[in-house]
Amino acid sequence: MLREYGDYFKPQTGVMPLTLKAGSRPLGKSQMIEPRLAGVAPFPQDLRAEHGYDNQADHLSLSPLLMESFLKLSRSIVESSDFNEKTCGVWPSLFVPPATPESLPSVIVIRLRSFLTKAFREPVDEPTLSRYATSALQRIQSGESYTDAMKMMASAAIASPRFLYLRDQPVTEDKADNAADLALASRLSFFLWGSIPDSVLLEKAVNGELSVSQTLEAEVERMLRDERMKRFCDSFPGQWLQLDRIITSTPDTKSWPEFYHSKYRGSMHMMLEPLLLFETILVENRSILEFIDSNYSYQSDYLQSWYQESAQPSRMPVAQVPFKRVLLEDRRLGGVITNAAVMTMTSSANRTKPITRGAWIASVIFNHPPEPPPADVPPLPEKSDEVDIESLTLRERLDAHRENLDCAGCHNRIDPLGFALENYGPTGLWRKHYENGRIVDTAGKLFRKHAFNDIIEFKDAILAEKERFTRAFAGHVLSFALGRELDITDSPALDRITNATIEDHFRIHTLIKEIVLSEPFSQTTQLPEPVAAQLGQ
């Protein structure tokens, strides 16, 4: 999600820099100006699960067409004119021909064993290794160069289901003790790094050391301080906050022309603010309560002026936008729920959408999304012969929806959450009155027990329910880590994760460690040998 410039992301330091340059991946080719392999096929995309993440296994499948796309992708990578010793880290150890032709068969076996073990995230079995080595040798004997033959082996490996699938092998009584550790290593690496285990993690798994909780916790700590955590930051927060919705936001061009002073420009600045806040909390191991209320943020000059309603077009290169850490003295700002990105993406072109905002709060902050509305619910009326709609507040106009008994239950739960944000207009700018002069009314009650009159009191109400928010956020991260939706059997583990996080002052590293140490994350299916044998056929 976040494209960095100047290598600002250094989790090993435990500190985010005061100034940095960043861009946003989804917002056009201008954000993708970087070295890349020429001629590589596009990466096949899977759709995101509703109220979930793009790694949820029950929403994914590998159809023949998708499999063919991955095969084309693997071939295009190794056949790219830019695929060489400068762009491929394993080039010397895999693609450079051996010095003596006599050693060719043994060199192929040794090199492929190392490569396939990394690609398949477990020691490669001898029959599989033999097939790859035999194929490579036959290609060379038929006149193909050593390098080209090994390219085809690499292409076949990264198009293999054993590379594409993250799978847990059934554990049997006579199976190697490290089977569970190998599965855990892959699950952990893809959770935090979005990629295969490194040599350190894989070695500990092969030796069966990850089943020791102290070793596992130490590995999590090491991984949290590694720059590869950037992949977690590029994947989880954008999906958790549903920030892809900002891309299709279209505020009225007459009312907010500055939003369009450069294509996607306003969207990009807005999107980066909550993402940089997330990275700061992660890198500095801060409290997750700062997602609700923080006294700092990262803002560009454009975004700062936007909040001050004085945004002006600039000629700053869109690919490299400077952001700086700013102190927020106004609690109406700060956190993820009141930034311009969320306010804009939960509004229409001309007005706010309290129901949409309330549903966003319910889903993202409390992990309790409302049911979809009935299909026969009429749209909000824009005109009426009986009532002067233009003289009404938005709250008054929405009262009609609450008269429908099928809608009343959800509205009673989500409307207070949405109206709490009504002081923020369709692009996140503060307002006290509607265009018709009526005062914006944000009063409500959270969970029918925490009364509030303004956004600051609303934030306080959420913080009064900090245990509930912690459990909700832990549920989001756990679901992402497991690649599936949670169910009732996950509740005991979720309780332990929540309690441990609270005891350590809500620190995000503790939450992540407890997720990795939890039973749902580390458990492996135990099957009798006959059943496991049948599954392996």
Secondary structure per residue as TSV (DSSP state, phi and psi in degrees):
chain	resnum	aa	ss	phi	psi
A	1	M	-	360.0	-41.1
A	2	L	E	-106.9	126.7
A	3	R	E	-100.7	120.0
A	4	E	E	-96.3	153.2
A	5	Y	E	-132.3	130.5
A	6	G	S	87.0	10.1
A	7	D	-	52.8	54.0
A	8	Y	-	-76.9	-22.9
A	9	F	-	-81.7	100.0
A	10	K	-	-130.0	76.6
A	11	P	G	-64.0	-21.1
A	12	Q	G	-65.2	-22.2
A	13	T	G	-83.4	-21.8
A	14	G	T	73.6	13.2
A	15	V	-	-141.0	136.4
A	16	M	-	-89.7	143.2
A	17	P	-	-68.8	158.7
A	18	L	S	-72.7	-28.7
A	19	T	E	-133.2	150.6
A	20	L	E	-160.0	169.3
A	21	K	E	-122.3	135.0
A	22	A	E	-148.4	164.9
A	23	G	E	-145.8	173.7
A	24	S	E	-116.2	124.7
A	25	R	T	-57.7	-48.3
A	26	P	T	-69.5	-13.1
A	27	L	S	-98.5	61.4
A	28	G	-	94.7	164.7
A	29	K	G	-67.2	-22.2
A	30	S	G	-63.4	-20.4
A	31	Q	G	-89.7	0.7
A	32	M	G	-115.8	23.3
A	33	I	-	-77.6	96.3
A	34	E	S	-162.4	163.1
A	35	P	-	-61.3	137.5
A	36	R	-	-155.3	163.0
A	37	L	-	-75.8	132.1
A	38	A	T	-76.3	141.3
A	39	G	T	78.5	9.5
A	40	V	-	-79.0	134.9
A	41	A	-	-65.9	154.4
A	42	P	-	-64.6	148.3
A	43	F	-	-75.3	127.2
A	44	P	-	-60.5	134.4
A	45	Q	-	-105.2	138.5
A	46	D	-	-104.0	144.6
A	47	L	-	-75.5	149.8
A	48	R	-	-76.2	145.2
A	49	A	-	-73.0	144.9
A	50	E	T	-65.4	131.6
A	51	H	T	55.1	30.8
A	52	G	S	-148.4	-154.3
A	53	Y	-	-127.4	162.6
A	54	D	T	-77.1	5.4
A	55	N	T	-110.6	13.4
A	56	Q	-	-75.0	117.1
A	57	A	G	-62.2	-36.3
A	58	D	G	-73.8	-7.0
A	59	H	G	-103.0	0.1
A	60	L	-	-115.6	151.1
A	61	S	-	-153.9	156.4
A	62	L	-	-112.7	85.8
A	63	S	-	-71.4	163.5
A	64	P	H	-55.4	-38.2
A	65	L	H	-67.3	-40.0
A	66	L	H	-68.5	-38.6
A	67	M	H	-61.4	-41.7
A	68	E	H	-64.0	-35.6
A	69	S	H	-65.7	-39.9
A	70	F	H	-67.3	-35.7
A	71	L	H	-65.6	-43.3
A	72	K	H	-62.5	-39.1
A	73	L	H	-62.8	-45.9
A	74	S	H	-63.2	-39.9
A	75	R	H	-66.7	-41.4
A	76	S	H	-65.6	-29.0
A	77	I	H	-66.6	-53.2
A	78	V	H	-74.5	-19.9
A	79	E	T	-93.5	-0.9
A	80	S	-	-64.4	142.3
A	81	S	T	-66.5	-17.8
A	82	D	T	-96.4	1.9
A	83	F	-	-83.5	101.6
A	84	N	S	-155.1	-168.4
A	85	E	T	-63.2	-20.6
A	86	K	T	-83.3	-24.8
A	87	T	T	-112.3	-7.1
A	88	C	-	-119.7	116.9
A	89	G	T	-66.8	-30.5
A	90	V	T	-94.1	11.7
A	91	W	H	-54.9	-50.4
A	92	P	H	-62.7	-35.7
A	93	S	H	-88.7	-4.2
A	94	L	H	-131.5	-41.1
A	95	F	T	-104.6	-10.9
A	96	V	S	-82.5	126.7
A	97	P	-	-61.0	147.4
A	98	P	-	-66.9	156.3
A	99	A	S	-67.9	-35.5
A	100	T	-	-116.0	122.7
A	101	P	G	-58.8	-28.4
A	102	E	G	-62.7	-27.7
A	103	S	G	-89.2	5.7
A	104	L	H	-54.6	-51.5
A	105	P	H	-58.3	-44.6
A	106	S	H	-70.7	-36.1
A	107	V	H	-64.8	-42.1
A	108	I	H	-59.8	-45.0
A	109	V	H	-62.8	-47.2
A	110	I	H	-62.3	-46.2
A	111	R	H	-69.2	-41.4
A	112	L	H	-69.2	-33.1
A	113	R	H	-60.4	-45.2
A	114	S	H	-65.9	-46.2
A	115	F	H	-66.0	-46.4
A	116	L	H	-68.4	-32.2
A	117	T	H	-62.7	-40.4
A	118	K	H	-70.4	-43.9
A	119	A	H	-65.7	-40.1
A	120	F	H	-92.7	-3.7
A	121	R	T	63.4	28.4
A	122	E	S	-167.8	156.2
A	123	P	-	-55.7	127.6
A	124	V	-	-71.8	137.3
A	125	D	-	-74.4	156.5
A	126	E	H	-62.9	-42.7
A	127	P	H	-59.9	-41.7
A	128	T	H	-65.2	-44.9
A	129	L	H	-60.0	-40.9
A	130	S	H	-63.9	-39.8
A	131	R	H	-63.1	-45.1
A	132	Y	H	-64.6	-46.3
A	133	A	H	-65.1	-41.7
A	134	T	H	-63.5	-42.8
A	135	S	H	-62.3	-43.5
A	136	A	H	-63.1	-44.2
A	137	L	H	-64.8	-41.2
A	138	Q	H	-62.7	-38.9
A	139	R	H	-63.0	-42.5
A	140	I	H	-67.3	-41.6
A	141	Q	H	-66.7	-23.9
A	142	S	T	-87.6	4.7
A	143	G	T	111.5	-5.5
A	144	E	-	-77.0	145.7
A	145	S	-	-68.2	154.9
A	146	Y	H	-56.6	-45.8
A	147	T	H	-62.1	-45.0
A	148	D	H	-67.0	-37.3
A	149	A	H	-63.8	-42.4
A	150	M	H	-71.6	-28.5
A	151	K	H	-62.2	-40.6
A	152	M	H	-67.0	-34.6
A	153	M	H	-67.5	-41.0
A	154	A	H	-65.2	-40.1
A	155	S	H	-62.6	-43.5
A	156	A	H	-64.0	-37.3
A	157	A	H	-66.4	-44.2
A	158	I	H	-82.0	-2.5
A	159	A	T	-104.4	0.0
A	160	S	S	-76.6	144.0
A	161	P	H	-56.6	-28.4
A	162	R	H	-68.5	-23.3
A	163	F	H	-88.9	-39.5
A	164	L	H	-78.4	-30.7
A	165	Y	-	-95.0	136.2
A	166	L	-	-97.6	106.8
A	167	R	-	-130.3	149.2
A	168	D	-	-101.8	124.6
A	169	Q	-	-82.3	137.1
A	170	P	-	-58.1	135.4
A	171	V	B	-95.4	128.9
A	172	T	-	-117.8	170.3
A	173	E	T	-63.2	-35.0
A	174	D	T	-99.8	7.3
A	175	K	S	-81.7	154.2
A	176	A	-	-54.1	141.5
A	177	D	T	-63.8	-21.9
A	178	N	T	-86.6	2.8
A	179	A	H	-60.8	-45.3
A	180	A	H	-65.9	-37.4
A	181	D	H	-66.6	-38.1
A	182	L	H	-65.7	-41.7
A	183	A	H	-64.9	-40.1
A	184	L	H	-65.2	-38.6
A	185	A	H	-61.8	-43.7
A	186	S	H	-66.0	-44.2
A	187	R	H	-61.4	-42.6
A	188	L	H	-66.6	-44.1
A	189	S	H	-66.4	-42.0
A	190	F	H	-71.8	-28.6
A	191	F	H	-65.4	-51.8
A	192	L	H	-93.8	-33.9
A	193	W	T	-109.9	-9.1
A	194	G	S	61.2	28.8
A	195	S	S	-159.7	-175.2
A	196	I	-	-72.7	158.8
A	197	P	-	-62.2	148.3
A	198	D	-	-82.0	177.9
A	199	S	H	-63.2	-34.6
A	200	V	H	-65.9	-49.2
A	201	L	H	-65.8	-41.7
A	202	L	H	-65.7	-38.9
A	203	E	H	-64.1	-41.5
A	204	K	H	-65.7	-34.5
A	205	A	H	-69.0	-43.3
A	206	V	H	-61.2	-36.3
A	207	N	T	-82.5	-0.3
A	208	G	T	72.2	24.2
A	209	E	-	-88.3	-19.2
A	210	L	T	-70.2	-18.2
A	211	S	T	-72.5	-11.0
A	212	V	S	-85.5	120.3
A	213	S	H	-59.5	-36.4
A	214	Q	H	-65.8	-39.7
A	215	T	H	-66.5	-43.3
A	216	L	H	-62.3	-43.5
A	217	E	H	-63.9	-38.9
A	218	A	H	-64.9	-38.2
A	219	E	H	-66.3	-39.0
A	220	V	H	-62.4	-43.0
A	221	E	H	-62.0	-42.0
A	222	R	H	-62.6	-42.8
A	223	M	H	-69.9	-34.5
A	224	L	H	-65.5	-23.7
A	225	R	T	-99.6	12.6
A	226	D	S	-100.8	146.3
A	227	E	G	-66.2	-15.8
A	228	R	G	-68.9	-9.7
A	229	M	G	-62.6	-14.2
A	230	K	H	-58.0	-31.5
A	231	R	H	-68.1	-34.0
A	232	F	H	-65.3	-42.8
A	233	C	H	-68.0	-26.8
A	234	D	H	-80.4	-15.0
A	235	S	H	-112.4	-56.6
A	236	F	H	-68.6	-54.8
A	237	P	H	-61.4	-38.4
A	238	G	H	-63.0	-37.7
A	239	Q	H	-75.2	-41.4
A	240	W	H	-57.7	-46.9
A	241	L	T	-84.9	-4.4
A	242	Q	T	60.0	37.7
A	243	L	G	-71.6	-12.2
A	244	D	G	-63.2	-17.4
A	245	R	G	-69.2	-21.0
A	246	I	G	-67.7	-24.3
A	247	I	G	-63.2	-34.9
A	248	T	G	-96.7	6.9
A	249	S	-	-72.0	135.3
A	250	T	-	-134.5	75.5
A	251	P	-	-56.4	151.2
A	252	D	-	-56.2	126.6
A	253	T	T	-67.7	-28.8
A	254	K	T	-76.0	-38.0
A	255	S	T	-77.9	-35.8
A	256	W	-	-132.1	66.9
A	257	P	G	-64.0	-27.6
A	258	E	G	-64.5	-23.7
A	259	F	G	-62.3	-26.4
A	260	Y	G	-110.9	21.2
A	261	H	S	-67.9	-15.0
A	262	S	S	-151.4	143.4
A	263	K	T	-52.8	125.8
A	264	Y	T	65.5	5.5
A	265	R	H	-63.1	-50.9
A	266	G	H	-61.4	-40.3
A	267	S	H	-60.5	-43.4
A	268	M	H	-63.5	-47.6
A	269	H	H	-59.8	-43.7
A	270	M	H	-64.9	-43.0
A	271	M	H	-63.3	-37.3
A	272	L	H	-70.3	-27.0
A	273	E	H	-59.9	-55.1
A	274	P	H	-67.2	-29.7
A	275	L	H	-67.6	-39.9
A	276	L	H	-70.1	-32.4
A	277	L	H	-62.9	-44.4
A	278	F	H	-60.3	-45.3
A	279	E	H	-62.5	-37.3
A	280	T	H	-64.5	-45.7
A	281	I	H	-62.2	-38.2
A	282	L	H	-72.1	-50.9
A	283	V	H	-62.6	-40.8
A	284	E	T	-93.2	4.4
A	285	N	T	51.9	53.9
A	286	R	-	-94.0	177.0
A	287	S	B	-72.8	137.6
A	288	I	G	-68.9	-13.2
A	289	L	G	-66.0	-17.7
A	290	E	G	-70.1	-14.5
A	291	F	G	-64.9	-26.1
A	292	I	T	-90.1	-42.7
A	293	D	-	-150.8	104.6
A	294	S	-	-119.9	150.6
A	295	N	S	-99.7	20.8
A	296	Y	E	-149.5	163.9
A	297	S	E	-161.3	170.2
A	298	Y	E	-110.2	123.0
A	299	Q	E	-137.7	145.7
A	300	S	-	-84.1	168.1
A	301	D	H	-59.6	-39.8
A	302	Y	H	-61.8	-44.9
A	303	L	H	-68.3	-38.0
A	304	Q	H	-61.3	-43.7
A	305	S	H	-70.1	-29.1
A	306	W	H	-62.6	-46.7
A	307	Y	H	-64.2	-26.2
A	308	Q	T	-91.3	7.8
A	309	E	T	58.3	37.0
A	310	S	-	-135.5	27.9
A	311	A	-	-60.9	133.6
A	312	Q	-	-127.0	144.9
A	313	P	-	-59.3	147.8
A	314	S	-	-140.3	165.8
A	315	R	-	-104.7	22.5
A	316	M	-	-63.7	132.9
A	317	P	-	-55.2	127.6
A	318	V	T	-67.4	-24.7
A	319	A	T	-76.3	-19.2
A	320	Q	S	-135.0	93.0
A	321	V	E	-103.6	119.4
A	322	P	E	-72.4	132.9
A	323	F	E	-121.7	148.4
A	324	K	E	-134.6	151.1
A	325	R	E	-77.0	125.1
A	326	V	E	-122.1	145.4
A	327	L	E	-84.3	129.7
A	328	L	-	-104.0	114.4
A	329	E	-	-93.3	-9.5
A	330	D	-	-106.8	115.9
A	331	R	T	-71.5	-4.5
A	332	R	T	-69.3	-20.5
A	333	L	S	-103.3	175.6
A	334	G	-	92.8	148.9
A	335	G	S	80.2	-174.9
A	336	V	S	-102.0	-12.1
A	337	I	S	-88.5	-14.1
A	338	T	S	-120.1	12.1
A	339	N	S	-78.3	163.1
A	340	A	H	-62.9	-31.5
A	341	A	H	-61.9	-51.2
A	342	V	H	-65.4	-41.5
A	343	M	H	-65.4	-37.1
A	344	T	H	-73.2	-43.1
A	345	M	H	-75.4	-12.2
A	346	T	T	-106.3	27.1
A	347	S	B	-130.2	161.0
A	348	S	-	-89.7	-172.1
A	349	A	S	-64.4	-31.7
A	350	N	S	-120.6	-13.2
A	351	R	S	-148.9	162.1
A	352	T	B	-74.6	163.2
A	353	K	-	-129.2	86.2
A	354	P	H	-57.1	-35.4
A	355	I	H	-66.2	-42.4
A	356	T	H	-64.4	-42.0
A	357	R	H	-65.2	-41.0
A	358	G	H	-63.9	-40.2
A	359	A	H	-64.9	-36.5
A	360	W	H	-64.0	-46.0
A	361	I	I	-60.7	-46.0
A	362	A	I	-61.1	-39.9
A	363	S	I	-78.7	-49.7
A	364	V	I	-82.4	-47.3
A	365	I	I	-82.9	-38.9
A	366	F	S	-111.2	2.9
A	367	N	S	51.7	40.9
A	368	H	-	-138.9	70.8
A	369	P	-	-64.3	143.0
A	370	P	-	-73.3	160.6
A	371	E	-	-68.6	151.4
A	372	P	-	-58.8	144.8
A	373	P	-	-67.6	153.6
A	374	P	-	-58.6	150.7
A	375	A	T	-68.5	-23.2
A	376	D	T	-96.2	13.8
A	377	V	-	-72.1	124.0
A	378	P	-	-72.0	152.9
A	379	P	-	-69.1	161.3
A	380	L	-	-63.6	123.1
A	381	P	-	-65.8	138.2
A	382	E	S	-96.3	-24.4
A	383	K	-	-140.0	155.1
A	384	S	-	-155.6	141.3
A	385	D	S	-80.4	-16.5
A	386	E	S	-98.0	-30.4
A	387	V	S	-129.2	142.3
A	388	D	-	-81.1	88.9
A	389	I	G	-61.7	-35.9
A	390	E	G	-64.4	-18.3
A	391	S	G	-90.4	-6.1
A	392	L	S	-89.1	156.1
A	393	T	-	-80.8	165.7
A	394	L	H	-65.3	-33.7
A	395	R	H	-62.8	-41.7
A	396	E	H	-67.3	-37.3
A	397	R	H	-67.8	-30.6
A	398	L	H	-84.5	-6.9
A	399	D	H	-58.2	-30.2
A	400	A	H	-61.6	-34.3
A	401	H	H	-66.9	-33.5
A	402	R	H	-74.3	-14.4
A	403	E	T	-74.4	-18.5
A	404	N	S	-80.0	118.0
A	405	L	H	-60.9	-30.8
A	406	D	H	-67.9	-23.8
A	407	C	H	-99.8	-21.3
A	408	A	H	-58.7	-42.2
A	409	G	H	-59.1	-49.8
A	410	C	H	-67.2	-40.9
A	411	H	H	-63.0	-39.1
A	412	N	H	-62.7	-26.5
A	413	R	H	-89.0	-41.7
A	414	I	H	-97.9	-24.2
A	415	D	H	-59.8	-44.6
A	416	P	H	-59.2	-32.8
A	417	L	H	-68.1	-39.6
A	418	G	H	-75.3	-42.1
A	419	F	H	-69.7	-21.2
A	420	A	T	-61.5	-21.4
A	421	L	T	-102.4	9.4
A	422	E	T	-66.5	-19.2
A	423	N	T	-68.6	-14.3
A	424	Y	B	-95.5	119.7
A	425	G	-	-70.5	-172.4
A	426	P	T	-61.4	-14.6
A	427	T	T	-122.3	19.2
A	428	G	S	86.4	4.5
A	429	L	-	-83.9	142.9
A	430	W	B	-71.8	141.4
A	431	R	-	-147.1	151.7
A	432	K	S	-109.0	-22.4
A	433	H	B	-130.7	153.0
A	434	Y	-	-77.3	171.2
A	435	E	T	-62.6	-25.2
A	436	N	T	-85.0	5.1
A	437	G	S	91.4	-9.9
A	438	R	-	-70.4	143.9
A	439	I	B	-72.7	137.3
A	440	V	-	-72.5	124.9
A	441	D	-	-105.1	114.1
A	442	T	-	-110.8	5.1
A	443	A	-	-65.0	147.5
A	444	G	E	-174.4	-166.7
A	445	K	E	-142.6	125.5
A	446	L	E	-86.8	125.6
A	447	F	T	53.3	29.3
A	448	R	T	61.6	20.9
A	449	K	T	-142.6	-16.5
A	450	H	E	-113.4	98.0
A	451	A	E	-74.8	144.4
A	452	F	E	-146.3	154.2
A	453	N	S	-116.7	-20.3
A	454	D	S	-147.3	-180.0
A	455	I	H	-66.4	-34.3
A	456	I	H	-65.8	-43.8
A	457	E	H	-67.2	-29.8
A	458	F	H	-67.1	-43.7
A	459	K	H	-60.9	-41.4
A	460	D	H	-62.1	-36.6
A	461	A	H	-65.0	-41.5
A	462	I	H	-64.5	-42.2
A	463	L	H	-67.2	-26.0
A	464	A	H	-67.7	-20.7
A	465	E	T	-109.6	38.7
A	466	K	H	-63.1	-30.4
A	467	E	H	-64.5	-40.2
A	468	R	H	-65.5	-42.3
A	469	F	H	-65.1	-41.7
A	470	T	H	-59.9	-43.9
A	471	R	H	-65.7	-38.5
A	472	A	H	-65.4	-46.2
A	473	F	H	-65.4	-41.3
A	474	A	H	-59.7	-37.5
A	475	G	H	-63.9	-40.5
A	476	H	H	-60.9	-48.6
A	477	V	H	-67.5	-39.9
A	478	L	H	-63.8	-42.0
A	479	S	H	-61.3	-42.5
A	480	F	H	-63.6	-41.8
A	481	A	H	-66.4	-37.5
A	482	L	H	-84.0	-19.2
A	483	G	T	69.6	32.7
A	484	R	S	-159.2	165.9
A	485	E	-	-73.4	151.9
A	486	L	-	-84.0	156.3
A	487	D	-	-135.1	-175.1
A	488	I	G	-62.0	-28.4
A	489	T	G	-70.0	-16.3
A	490	D	G	-85.6	-8.1
A	491	S	H	-60.0	-46.1
A	492	P	H	-58.5	-42.9
A	493	A	H	-65.1	-39.3
A	494	L	H	-65.0	-35.9
A	495	D	H	-63.9	-44.1
A	496	R	H	-66.3	-40.7
A	497	I	H	-61.2	-45.2
A	498	T	H	-62.3	-47.8
A	499	N	H	-63.6	-41.5
A	500	A	H	-65.8	-37.7
A	501	T	H	-66.1	-43.2
A	502	I	H	-62.1	-42.2
A	503	E	H	-64.1	-27.5
A	504	D	T	-101.4	36.4
A	505	H	T	60.6	33.4
A	506	F	T	66.6	24.1
A	507	R	B	-70.0	138.1
A	508	I	H	-69.9	-32.8
A	509	H	H	-63.4	-39.3
A	510	T	H	-62.9	-41.8
A	511	L	H	-60.5	-44.4
A	512	I	H	-67.2	-42.5
A	513	K	H	-61.0	-44.1
A	514	E	H	-65.3	-31.6
A	515	I	H	-64.4	-45.3
A	516	V	H	-65.0	-35.9
A	517	L	H	-81.5	-7.0
A	518	S	S	-72.7	157.9
A	519	E	H	-63.9	-43.1
A	520	P	H	-59.5	-33.6
A	521	F	H	-77.3	-36.2
A	522	S	H	-98.2	-11.8
A	523	Q	-	-69.1	148.7
A	524	T	-	-132.2	139.1
A	525	T	-	-66.5	126.9
A	526	Q	B	-97.3	121.6
A	527	L	-	-126.6	145.7
A	528	P	-	-60.9	153.6
A	529	E	H	-56.7	-45.6
A	530	P	H	-59.3	-40.9
A	531	V	H	-66.5	-43.9
A	532	A	H	-62.8	-37.3
A	533	A	H	-64.8	-39.3
A	534	Q	H	-65.7	-40.1
A	535	L	H	-65.7	-30.0
A	536	G	H	-79.3	-12.0
A	537	Q	-	-74.8	360.0
